Amino acid sequence: MIAAGLLAPAVLLRLFTTIYPFLQTLYLSTQRANPAFPPQRFIGFGNFERLAGDIVVQSSIEFTLIFVFVSTFFQIVLGIAVAHLLNAPFRLRGLARTISLIPWAIPMVVAAIGFRWMFDDQFGMIPDLLRRIFGLDTTWLINPQNARLAVVLVNIWKSTPFVALLLLAGLQGIPQDMYEAARVDGATWLHLLRFITIPMLLPIIVSVTMFMLVWQLAVFDLPYAMTGGGPGFSTTVLAQKIFLESNSLNYGYAAALSIVLVLVVAIIGGIGMYIFRRVEVSH
């Protein structure tokens, strides 16, 4: 009884802040709820049927998945490389580790606005450098495919230092004796990476990958501040579409979109947990 009494406040708080909003969202997803056009009425799966034919939703889901999976892949690959560099013994290593975190420490909106100017076709530094060095004259933020590429590149630049920091902590836990013994046996750096570093870091890699996938599925600030979801709706992500529908007072439709986002997060999170448990068992 005492234990139940002590746990009750935490359980009630969790129910109030998590379960109730989810149930309310689920309820709204079955309603045509717009205060500008009363009354609210039950339409069942009408909002979800509308989702199936909404090309903006289809495009936002497509770009959200591209954004998340491509970003996470390169964040992990580059994170391993950066962690290796920062783990090597050299002078001013502490300063290098601090400087490497600057992109991650910059607020996302500040980075997005900065890169919006840097990718500007007339005054931007990046198009100018590409034109001078490679003779590449292309548009970025007004070309749908290039705009998607630009947003993904900025996200990789922004979050790779955070991933590298987590992987660096894992690298420091690998005994150096393993590397020295492998070098004595004639192992190259590729062998060390393949047979020692990756297997030893695998639980951390899976955990970080799952975290980044789930975390970035709800991204909103970077594409919103950098491109506004454009050109057209090519860089609109699902969270931004939910925001736009809520701003238009289409609460029922926004709730249905939120349920879709929750389902995507649950599926990816479930797959990640399954893989993580398999990795734990194999180790």
SEMILO-996660 format. One record per residue (C-alpha): residue in three letters; z, x, y. Coordinates in Angstrom, 2 decimals, padded with zeros to 5 digits. Layout:
SEMILO-996660
<node res="ALA" w="Z" u="X" v="Y"/>
...
END
This chain:
SEMILO-996660
<node res="MET" w="000.00" u="000.00" v="000.00"/>
<node res="ILE" w="000.86" u="002.82" v="002.42"/>
<node res="ALA" w="-002.40" u="004.60" v="001.63"/>
<node res="ALA" w="-004.37" u="001.38" v="002.16"/>
<node res="GLY" w="-002.62" u="000.81" v="005.48"/>
<node res="LEU" w="-003.42" u="004.33" v="006.65"/>
<node res="LEU" w="-007.07" u="004.04" v="005.59"/>
<node res="ALA" w="-007.58" u="000.56" v="007.02"/>
<node res="PRO" w="-008.23" u="001.63" v="010.67"/>
<node res="ALA" w="-010.90" u="004.13" v="009.59"/>
<node res="VAL" w="-012.52" u="001.61" v="007.24"/>
<node res="LEU" w="-012.52" u="-001.13" v="009.89"/>
<node res="LEU" w="-013.98" u="001.25" v="012.46"/>
<node res="ARG" w="-016.74" u="002.24" v="010.03"/>
<node res="LEU" w="-017.49" u="-001.39" v="009.23"/>
<node res="PHE" w="-017.63" u="-002.28" v="012.91"/>
<node res="THR" w="-019.82" u="000.65" v="013.98"/>
<node res="THR" w="-022.14" u="000.85" v="010.95"/>
<node res="ILE" w="-022.18" u="-002.17" v="008.65"/>
<node res="TYR" w="-022.10" u="-004.86" v="011.33"/>
<node res="PRO" w="-024.97" u="-003.39" v="013.43"/>
<node res="PHE" w="-027.08" u="-002.99" v="010.27"/>
<node res="LEU" w="-026.45" u="-006.59" v="009.17"/>
<node res="GLN" w="-027.17" u="-007.83" v="012.69"/>
<node res="THR" w="-030.43" u="-005.86" v="012.74"/>
<node res="LEU" w="-031.34" u="-007.26" v="009.33"/>
<node res="TYR" w="-030.66" u="-010.78" v="010.61"/>
<node res="LEU" w="-032.72" u="-010.22" v="013.78"/>
<node res="SER" w="-035.65" u="-008.91" v="011.72"/>
<node res="THR" w="-036.06" u="-012.40" v="010.28"/>
<node res="GLN" w="-036.03" u="-014.06" v="013.71"/>
<node res="ARG" w="-038.48" u="-014.50" v="016.53"/>
<node res="ALA" w="-035.97" u="-013.31" v="019.10"/>
<node res="ASN" w="-037.13" u="-012.83" v="022.68"/>
<node res="PRO" w="-034.86" u="-014.02" v="025.52"/>
<node res="ALA" w="-037.94" u="-014.45" v="027.74"/>
<node res="PHE" w="-039.40" u="-017.02" v="025.33"/>
<node res="PRO" w="-036.58" u="-019.13" v="023.90"/>
<node res="PRO" w="-035.51" u="-020.55" v="021.58"/>
<node res="GLN" w="-034.81" u="-018.01" v="018.88"/>
<node res="ARG" w="-036.04" u="-019.22" v="015.50"/>
<node res="PHE" w="-036.18" u="-018.13" v="011.89"/>
<node res="ILE" w="-039.58" u="-016.80" v="010.73"/>
<node res="GLY" w="-038.61" u="-015.07" v="007.46"/>
<node res="PHE" w="-040.87" u="-012.10" v="006.79"/>
<node res="GLY" w="-043.14" u="-012.93" v="009.72"/>
<node res="ASN" w="-042.22" u="-009.80" v="011.65"/>
<node res="PHE" w="-042.92" u="-007.62" v="008.61"/>
<node res="GLU" w="-046.28" u="-009.32" v="008.07"/>
<node res="ARG" w="-047.10" u="-008.55" v="011.69"/>
<node res="LEU" w="-046.19" u="-004.90" v="011.09"/>
<node res="ALA" w="-048.82" u="-004.63" v="008.37"/>
<node res="GLY" w="-051.60" u="-005.46" v="010.84"/>
<node res="ASP" w="-050.28" u="-003.56" v="013.88"/>
<node res="ILE" w="-052.44" u="-000.46" v="014.37"/>
<node res="VAL" w="-049.90" u="001.05" v="016.78"/>
<node res="VAL" w="-047.20" u="000.82" v="014.11"/>
<node res="GLN" w="-049.54" u="002.30" v="011.51"/>
<node res="SER" w="-050.41" u="005.18" v="013.83"/>
<node res="SER" w="-046.75" u="005.76" v="014.74"/>
<node res="ILE" w="-045.70" u="005.87" v="011.08"/>
<node res="GLU" w="-048.56" u="008.27" v="010.32"/>
<node res="PHE" w="-047.69" u="010.61" v="013.19"/>
<node res="THR" w="-043.96" u="010.39" v="012.46"/>
<node res="LEU" w="-044.52" u="011.57" v="008.88"/>
<node res="ILE" w="-046.94" u="014.31" v="009.99"/>
<node res="PHE" w="-044.53" u="015.41" v="012.71"/>
<node res="VAL" w="-041.53" u="015.51" v="010.38"/>
<node res="PHE" w="-043.07" u="017.13" v="007.30"/>
<node res="VAL" w="-045.25" u="019.71" v="009.07"/>
<node res="SER" w="-042.45" u="020.65" v="011.47"/>
<node res="THR" w="-039.88" u="020.98" v="008.69"/>
<node res="PHE" w="-042.19" u="023.10" v="006.51"/>
<node res="PHE" w="-042.87" u="025.66" v="009.23"/>
<node res="GLN" w="-039.27" u="025.57" v="010.48"/>
<node res="ILE" w="-038.09" u="026.59" v="007.00"/>
<node res="VAL" w="-040.79" u="029.26" v="006.50"/>
<node res="LEU" w="-040.35" u="030.77" v="009.96"/>
<node res="GLY" w="-036.59" u="030.32" v="009.73"/>
<node res="ILE" w="-036.48" u="032.51" v="006.61"/>
<node res="ALA" w="-038.58" u="035.17" v="008.37"/>
<node res="VAL" w="-036.45" u="035.13" v="011.53"/>
<node res="ALA" w="-033.22" u="035.17" v="009.49"/>
<node res="HIS" w="-034.49" u="038.25" v="007.63"/>
<node res="LEU" w="-035.24" u="040.02" v="010.89"/>
<node res="LEU" w="-031.85" u="039.14" v="012.38"/>
<node res="ASN" w="-030.09" u="040.25" v="009.20"/>
<node res="ALA" w="-031.64" u="043.73" v="009.29"/>
<node res="PRO" w="-029.43" u="046.55" v="010.65"/>
<node res="PHE" w="-030.59" u="047.66" v="014.11"/>
<node res="ARG" w="-029.10" u="048.35" v="017.51"/>
<node res="LEU" w="-028.34" u="045.35" v="019.73"/>
<node res="ARG" w="-028.54" u="043.02" v="016.75"/>
<node res="GLY" w="-025.89" u="040.76" v="018.25"/>
<node res="LEU" w="-027.88" u="040.45" v="021.48"/>
<node res="ALA" w="-031.04" u="039.67" v="019.51"/>
<node res="ARG" w="-029.22" u="036.91" v="017.63"/>
<node res="THR" w="-028.00" u="035.42" v="020.89"/>
<node res="ILE" w="-031.42" u="035.53" v="022.55"/>
<node res="SER" w="-033.07" u="033.95" v="019.51"/>
<node res="LEU" w="-030.97" u="030.82" v="020.03"/>
<node res="ILE" w="-032.25" u="030.18" v="023.56"/>
<node res="PRO" w="-035.05" u="027.77" v="022.50"/>
<node res="TRP" w="-032.56" u="025.71" v="020.49"/>
<node res="ALA" w="-030.06" u="025.69" v="023.37"/>
<node res="ILE" w="-032.59" u="024.33" v="025.88"/>
<node res="PRO" w="-032.29" u="020.53" v="026.18"/>
<node res="MET" w="-035.17" u="018.79" v="024.43"/>
<node res="VAL" w="-036.33" u="016.89" v="027.52"/>
<node res="VAL" w="-036.36" u="020.08" v="029.60"/>
<node res="ALA" w="-038.45" u="021.84" v="026.94"/>
<node res="ALA" w="-040.81" u="018.86" v="026.69"/>
<node res="ILE" w="-041.44" u="018.71" v="030.44"/>
<node res="GLY" w="-041.86" u="022.49" v="030.62"/>
<node res="PHE" w="-044.44" u="022.51" v="027.84"/>
<node res="ARG" w="-046.20" u="019.51" v="029.36"/>
<node res="TRP" w="-046.95" u="021.71" v="032.36"/>
<node res="MET" w="-047.75" u="024.73" v="030.17"/>
<node res="PHE" w="-050.34" u="022.71" v="028.21"/>
<node res="ASP" w="-051.86" u="021.18" v="031.35"/>
<node res="ASP" w="-055.65" u="021.60" v="031.21"/>
<node res="GLN" w="-056.04" u="022.60" v="034.86"/>
<node res="PHE" w="-052.86" u="024.51" v="035.72"/>
<node res="GLY" w="-051.27" u="025.26" v="032.34"/>
<node res="MET" w="-050.51" u="028.78" v="031.19"/>
<node res="ILE" w="-051.40" u="028.21" v="027.52"/>
<node res="PRO" w="-054.98" u="026.92" v="028.04"/>
<node res="ASP" w="-055.54" u="029.72" v="030.57"/>
<node res="LEU" w="-054.39" u="032.44" v="028.15"/>
<node res="LEU" w="-056.49" u="031.00" v="025.31"/>
<node res="ARG" w="-059.49" u="030.91" v="027.62"/>
<node res="ARG" w="-059.01" u="034.51" v="028.82"/>
<node res="ILE" w="-058.16" u="036.09" v="025.45"/>
<node res="PHE" w="-060.15" u="034.09" v="022.90"/>
<node res="GLY" w="-062.68" u="032.31" v="025.09"/>
<node res="LEU" w="-061.32" u="029.01" v="023.75"/>
<node res="ASP" w="-061.88" u="026.26" v="026.28"/>
<node res="THR" w="-060.26" u="023.10" v="024.96"/>
<node res="THR" w="-058.21" u="020.20" v="026.20"/>
<node res="TRP" w="-054.72" u="019.64" v="024.86"/>
<node res="LEU" w="-052.71" u="016.67" v="026.03"/>
<node res="ILE" w="-055.76" u="014.46" v="026.67"/>
<node res="ASN" w="-057.25" u="015.07" v="023.22"/>
<node res="PRO" w="-055.46" u="013.00" v="020.53"/>
<node res="GLN" w="-055.56" u="015.62" v="017.75"/>
<node res="ASN" w="-054.70" u="018.50" v="020.06"/>
<node res="ALA" w="-051.87" u="016.49" v="021.61"/>
<node res="ARG" w="-050.40" u="015.93" v="018.15"/>
<node res="LEU" w="-050.71" u="019.64" v="017.40"/>
<node res="ALA" w="-049.05" u="020.55" v="020.70"/>
<node res="VAL" w="-046.07" u="018.26" v="020.08"/>
<node res="VAL" w="-045.58" u="019.62" v="016.56"/>
<node res="LEU" w="-045.81" u="023.24" v="017.78"/>
<node res="VAL" w="-043.20" u="022.65" v="020.47"/>
<node res="ASN" w="-040.88" u="021.03" v="017.94"/>
<node res="ILE" w="-041.28" u="024.00" v="015.58"/>
<node res="TRP" w="-040.54" u="026.41" v="018.46"/>
<node res="LYS" w="-037.50" u="024.39" v="019.50"/>
<node res="SER" w="-035.74" u="023.96" v="016.15"/>
<node res="THR" w="-036.68" u="027.10" v="014.18"/>
<node res="PRO" w="-033.79" u="029.16" v="015.70"/>
<node res="PHE" w="-031.28" u="026.56" v="014.46"/>
<node res="VAL" w="-032.74" u="026.71" v="010.94"/>
<node res="ALA" w="-032.77" u="030.52" v="011.10"/>
<node res="LEU" w="-029.10" u="030.55" v="012.08"/>
<node res="LEU" w="-028.13" u="028.47" v="009.04"/>
<node res="LEU" w="-030.25" u="030.59" v="006.70"/>
<node res="LEU" w="-028.84" u="033.77" v="008.26"/>
<node res="ALA" w="-025.36" u="032.63" v="007.23"/>
<node res="GLY" w="-026.65" u="032.23" v="003.68"/>
<node res="LEU" w="-028.33" u="035.65" v="003.71"/>
<node res="GLN" w="-025.07" u="037.31" v="004.69"/>
<node res="GLY" w="-023.49" u="035.86" v="001.56"/>
<node res="ILE" w="-025.95" u="037.61" v="-000.78"/>
<node res="PRO" w="-024.44" u="040.84" v="-002.17"/>
<node res="GLN" w="-026.36" u="043.92" v="-001.00"/>
<node res="ASP" w="-025.81" u="045.51" v="-004.42"/>
<node res="MET" w="-028.44" u="043.15" v="-005.84"/>
<node res="TYR" w="-031.05" u="044.41" v="-003.39"/>
<node res="GLU" w="-030.14" u="048.06" v="-003.94"/>
<node res="ALA" w="-030.33" u="047.72" v="-007.72"/>
<node res="ALA" w="-033.72" u="045.98" v="-007.44"/>
<node res="ARG" w="-035.06" u="048.72" v="-005.14"/>
<node res="VAL" w="-033.95" u="051.37" v="-007.63"/>
<node res="ASP" w="-036.00" u="049.53" v="-010.26"/>
<node res="GLY" w="-039.04" u="049.72" v="-007.99"/>
<node res="ALA" w="-039.01" u="046.22" v="-006.52"/>
<node res="THR" w="-041.08" u="045.61" v="-003.38"/>
<node res="TRP" w="-040.02" u="043.43" v="-000.47"/>
<node res="LEU" w="-042.07" u="040.60" v="-001.98"/>
<node res="HIS" w="-040.20" u="040.90" v="-005.27"/>
<node res="LEU" w="-036.89" u="040.91" v="-003.41"/>
<node res="LEU" w="-037.90" u="037.77" v="-001.54"/>
<node res="ARG" w="-039.21" u="035.97" v="-004.62"/>
<node res="PHE" w="-036.57" u="036.88" v="-007.21"/>
<node res="ILE" w="-033.40" u="037.37" v="-005.13"/>
<node res="THR" w="-033.53" u="035.89" v="-001.64"/>
<node res="ILE" w="-035.25" u="032.54" v="-002.36"/>
<node res="PRO" w="-033.26" u="031.73" v="-005.55"/>
<node res="MET" w="-029.95" u="032.63" v="-003.89"/>
<node res="LEU" w="-030.79" u="030.66" v="-000.75"/>
<node res="LEU" w="-032.28" u="027.67" v="-002.57"/>
<node res="PRO" w="-029.23" u="025.36" v="-002.26"/>
<node res="ILE" w="-029.04" u="026.08" v="001.47"/>
<node res="ILE" w="-032.82" u="025.70" v="001.88"/>
<node res="VAL" w="-032.75" u="022.30" v="000.18"/>
<node res="SER" w="-029.76" u="021.16" v="002.27"/>
<node res="VAL" w="-031.32" u="022.32" v="005.55"/>
<node res="THR" w="-034.69" u="020.81" v="004.61"/>
<node res="MET" w="-033.12" u="017.43" v="003.85"/>
<node res="PHE" w="-031.12" u="017.54" v="007.08"/>
<node res="MET" w="-034.16" u="018.40" v="009.21"/>
<node res="LEU" w="-036.31" u="015.74" v="007.54"/>
<node res="VAL" w="-033.79" u="012.97" v="008.12"/>
<node res="TRP" w="-032.80" u="014.19" v="011.58"/>
<node res="GLN" w="-036.38" u="014.44" v="012.83"/>
<node res="LEU" w="-037.41" u="011.04" v="011.49"/>
<node res="ALA" w="-035.50" u="009.50" v="014.40"/>
<node res="VAL" w="-037.02" u="011.84" v="017.00"/>
<node res="PHE" w="-037.74" u="010.21" v="020.34"/>
<node res="ASP" w="-037.17" u="012.48" v="023.31"/>
<node res="LEU" w="-039.78" u="015.21" v="022.67"/>
<node res="PRO" w="-042.96" u="013.09" v="022.36"/>
<node res="TYR" w="-041.71" u="010.59" v="024.93"/>
<node res="ALA" w="-041.07" u="013.24" v="027.60"/>
<node res="MET" w="-044.03" u="015.46" v="026.72"/>
<node res="THR" w="-046.88" u="012.99" v="026.24"/>
<node res="GLY" w="-045.39" u="009.53" v="026.70"/>
<node res="GLY" w="-046.79" u="008.70" v="023.28"/>
<node res="GLY" w="-050.36" u="009.32" v="024.44"/>
<node res="PRO" w="-053.17" u="009.79" v="024.79"/>
<node res="GLY" w="-053.39" u="006.16" v="023.76"/>
<node res="PHE" w="-050.73" u="005.93" v="021.06"/>
<node res="SER" w="-051.71" u="009.06" v="019.11"/>
<node res="THR" w="-048.33" u="010.79" v="019.58"/>
<node res="THR" w="-046.18" u="007.67" v="019.46"/>
<node res="VAL" w="-043.41" u="007.98" v="016.89"/>
<node res="LEU" w="-041.65" u="005.11" v="015.19"/>
<node res="ALA" w="-038.45" u="005.46" v="017.23"/>
<node res="GLN" w="-040.48" u="005.28" v="020.44"/>
<node res="LYS" w="-042.26" u="002.14" v="019.23"/>
<node res="ILE" w="-038.85" u="000.57" v="018.56"/>
<node res="PHE" w="-037.77" u="001.53" v="022.08"/>
<node res="LEU" w="-040.89" u="000.03" v="023.62"/>
<node res="GLU" w="-040.50" u="-003.25" v="021.74"/>
<node res="SER" w="-036.83" u="-003.46" v="022.73"/>
<node res="ASN" w="-037.76" u="-002.86" v="026.37"/>
<node res="SER" w="-040.24" u="-005.73" v="026.06"/>
<node res="LEU" w="-037.38" u="-007.90" v="024.78"/>
<node res="ASN" w="-039.07" u="-008.33" v="021.40"/>
<node res="TYR" w="-035.76" u="-007.89" v="019.62"/>
<node res="GLY" w="-036.86" u="-009.46" v="016.34"/>
<node res="TYR" w="-039.92" u="-007.22" v="016.04"/>
<node res="ALA" w="-037.92" u="-004.14" v="017.10"/>
<node res="ALA" w="-035.33" u="-004.98" v="014.43"/>
<node res="ALA" w="-038.05" u="-005.18" v="011.76"/>
<node res="LEU" w="-039.33" u="-001.75" v="012.86"/>
<node res="SER" w="-035.78" u="-000.43" v="012.64"/>
<node res="ILE" w="-035.45" u="-001.68" v="009.07"/>
<node res="VAL" w="-038.68" u="000.14" v="008.18"/>
<node res="LEU" w="-037.29" u="003.33" v="009.71"/>
<node res="VAL" w="-034.04" u="002.92" v="007.77"/>
<node res="LEU" w="-036.00" u="002.47" v="004.53"/>
<node res="VAL" w="-038.05" u="005.63" v="005.19"/>
<node res="VAL" w="-034.89" u="007.60" v="005.94"/>
<node res="ALA" w="-033.19" u="006.22" v="002.81"/>
<node res="ILE" w="-036.15" u="007.12" v="000.59"/>
<node res="ILE" w="-036.48" u="010.66" v="001.91"/>
<node res="GLY" w="-032.71" u="011.14" v="001.88"/>
<node res="GLY" w="-032.50" u="009.89" v="-001.71"/>
<node res="ILE" w="-035.24" u="012.26" v="-002.82"/>
<node res="GLY" w="-033.50" u="015.11" v="-001.03"/>
<node res="MET" w="-030.17" u="014.32" v="-002.68"/>
<node res="TYR" w="-031.82" u="014.21" v="-006.11"/>
<node res="ILE" w="-033.47" u="017.59" v="-005.56"/>
<node res="PHE" w="-030.23" u="019.06" v="-004.21"/>
<node res="ARG" w="-028.30" u="017.94" v="-007.29"/>
<node res="ARG" w="-030.97" u="019.40" v="-009.56"/>
<node res="VAL" w="-030.73" u="022.70" v="-007.68"/>
<node res="GLU" w="-026.92" u="022.67" v="-007.93"/>
<node res="VAL" w="-027.09" u="022.05" v="-011.70"/>
<node res="SER" w="-029.66" u="024.81" v="-012.24"/>
<node res="HIS" w="-027.46" u="027.24" v="-010.35"/>
END
